[in-house]
Amino acid sequence: MKNFVKIASTSLVMVLAFCSVSFAAEGTSFSGAFGAGLVTIGAAYGIGKLASSALESMARQPEVAGNIQTAMIIAAALIEGFTFFALVICMQQNPFAS
């Protein structure tokens, strides 16, 4: 339960931080900042689960730790690449903003 509270409070702070950046920039909208916050939260959760599972697998089978680590790094890089792309899309100017 403590982990959930930590994750929820951190998520709220991140979303509010992105919202303040969004409202400070001219021509962006709340939805873009909210989307960027959700993308960041999702990516952080995904990479955390990936690392947790990989470390558990390495502990259970140390002889294949190198292969697991390589696969983990590749997967984390793909997640980060998608995250950066999604952040750029979320933070583009809203064409409907006046």
Backbone torsions as a table, in degrees:
resi	resn	phi	psi	omega
1	MET	NA	-36.4	179.6
2	LYS	-64.5	-37.2	178.8
3	ASN	-64.3	-39.9	179.1
4	PHE	-62.5	-42.8	179.7
5	VAL	-64.1	-41.4	178.1
6	LYS	-61.7	-47.4	-178.8
7	ILE	-64.9	-42.6	-179.2
8	ALA	-65.0	-42.8	-179.5
9	SER	-69.4	-38.9	176.8
10	THR	-64.5	-40.7	178.5
11	SER	-62.2	-43.6	179.6
12	LEU	-62.1	-42.9	179.0
13	VAL	-63.1	-42.0	180.0
14	MET	-64.8	-43.8	179.6
15	VAL	-62.9	-42.8	179.6
16	LEU	-66.6	-35.5	177.3
17	ALA	-64.9	-43.3	178.0
18	PHE	-66.2	-35.0	179.7
19	CYS	-65.5	-40.3	-179.9
20	SER	-66.0	-37.3	176.2
21	VAL	-65.0	-41.0	-178.9
22	SER	-64.6	-44.0	-178.4
23	PHE	-72.8	-23.3	178.2
24	ALA	-75.0	-32.8	-179.9
25	ALA	-81.9	139.3	-178.9
26	GLU	-80.4	132.5	175.2
27	GLY	93.1	-1.5	176.9
28	THR	-99.4	167.0	-175.2
29	SER	-123.7	167.5	177.4
30	PHE	-63.3	-37.1	-177.0
31	SER	-63.8	-35.7	177.3
32	GLY	-65.0	-42.1	179.3
33	ALA	-68.9	-39.9	178.9
34	PHE	-65.2	-40.9	177.4
35	GLY	-63.9	-41.3	178.5
36	ALA	-63.7	-39.3	177.2
37	GLY	-63.7	-43.4	178.6
38	LEU	-64.7	-39.8	178.6
39	VAL	-62.7	-44.1	-179.3
40	THR	-64.7	-42.8	179.2
41	ILE	-63.5	-45.1	179.8
42	GLY	-62.5	-42.0	179.7
43	ALA	-66.7	-41.8	179.2
44	ALA	-63.7	-41.4	178.1
45	TYR	-65.0	-42.9	-179.6
46	GLY	-64.0	-44.6	179.2
47	ILE	-68.1	-35.3	176.6
48	GLY	-63.4	-44.9	177.6
49	LYS	-65.2	-39.2	178.7
50	LEU	-61.2	-48.1	180.0
51	ALA	-65.2	-40.5	178.9
52	SER	-61.0	-47.1	-179.9
53	SER	-66.1	-39.3	179.8
54	ALA	-65.5	-42.6	179.3
55	LEU	-65.7	-38.0	176.8
56	GLU	-65.0	-40.6	178.3
57	SER	-64.8	-41.0	178.7
58	MET	-65.2	-35.4	178.9
59	ALA	-68.9	-34.6	-179.0
60	ARG	-77.5	-36.0	-179.1
61	GLN	-132.7	82.2	-176.9
62	PRO	-63.5	-22.9	-177.2
63	GLU	-69.8	-20.3	178.8
64	VAL	-111.7	21.5	-177.1
65	ALA	-61.1	-36.8	179.8
66	GLY	-62.9	-44.8	178.8
67	ASN	-65.6	-40.1	179.6
68	ILE	-65.7	-41.7	-179.4
69	GLN	-64.9	-40.6	178.0
70	THR	-62.8	-45.8	179.1
71	ALA	-64.0	-37.3	179.6
72	MET	-65.3	-43.4	-179.2
73	ILE	-65.1	-41.2	178.4
74	ILE	-63.8	-45.1	179.7
75	ALA	-64.4	-41.1	178.9
76	ALA	-64.6	-38.5	177.9
77	ALA	-64.8	-39.7	177.7
78	LEU	-65.4	-40.6	177.7
79	ILE	-63.4	-43.4	-179.9
80	GLU	-66.5	-38.5	177.8
81	GLY	-61.8	-45.2	177.1
82	PHE	-64.2	-37.6	-179.8
83	THR	-63.3	-44.9	179.3
84	PHE	-63.5	-40.6	177.3
85	PHE	-62.0	-45.0	-179.7
86	ALA	-65.3	-37.1	177.7
87	LEU	-64.7	-40.3	178.0
88	VAL	-63.4	-43.8	178.7
89	ILE	-62.9	-43.0	-178.5
90	CYS	-66.5	-34.2	-174.1
91	MET	-94.4	4.1	175.8
92	GLN	-65.8	157.9	179.9
93	GLN	-65.5	140.7	177.3
94	ASN	-79.1	118.3	-177.7
95	PRO	-68.8	-15.7	-178.6
96	PHE	-94.1	-3.5	-179.9
97	ALA	-74.6	141.8	-178.7
98	SER	-97.4	NA	NA
